[in-house]
């Protein structure tokens, strides 16, 4: 596994009834009362994927998220017996791939099910194993493809409800327009704005917004992988901040260590706004669409008005 072992909270079930209304910013993740007759048991390895499953499946799915706590580091997971049971019982699974959630493959192989449908987002997007940045949910277009695949698999599992799933897919796609418009507006107004990051969590979105990420990839990869960056990489990042060569520092709000805290402090000392981004969707109060739109909004406020947003 390319990403290092750290700590993650136990799996948290997401209520199918509440996820069915996930288009509302007030969507919640309370535990479901139990299996509902006629519903499809589904699992999202990360809660952003579980949220999309819930939006597409609506009242016909009972979905759980394995990684769902924004206050913990999601880079590694020690599967409990409860998680194993959740995955084993699932008829539909969505996982990220690219070494981000390989524990899912281990569980699936240990509890094979001929009827289980697994959507590996890496494979869905046709990405090679060498793809360096695993944070695919920040990549515009990813969830459009995921929603389409989820609707197709749910329709195969419950053909009589196929029109319902496809209608929800179309509704979901339309709801992504606000995020797309926000990215386009940021790109139009501030194309080429220089930024620094601690990890490549939001790199796909930054690139789509036209930002110029000046942080060396080597430093981003080392921090992501829990490796101590070489002194020259650290010095280069510090110079970006101390010499005010960037207008924003974007950091992984869920994973901080002494080095990243040093970068954050240096940004504050030089009046460079800091924006925190998340690997799992903050809950409650967000669905996938509103979360992504909020991240772009925070970035724009940082660039335009020097307003930090270390937490959503």
Secondary structure by P-SEA (a helix, b strand, c coil): ccbbbbbbccbbbbbaaaaaacccccccccccccccccbbbbbbccaaaaaaaaaaaccccbbbbcccccccccccccccaaaaaaaaaccbbbbbcccccaaaaaaaaacccccbbbbcccccccccccccccccccccaaaaaaaaaaaaaaaaacccaaaaaaaaaaaaaaaaaaaaaaaaaaaacccbbbbbbccccaaaaaaaacccccccaaaaaaaaacccccaaaaaaaaaaaaaccccbbbcccccccaaaaaaaaaaaaacbbbbbbbcccccccccaaaaaaaaaaaaaaaaacccccccc
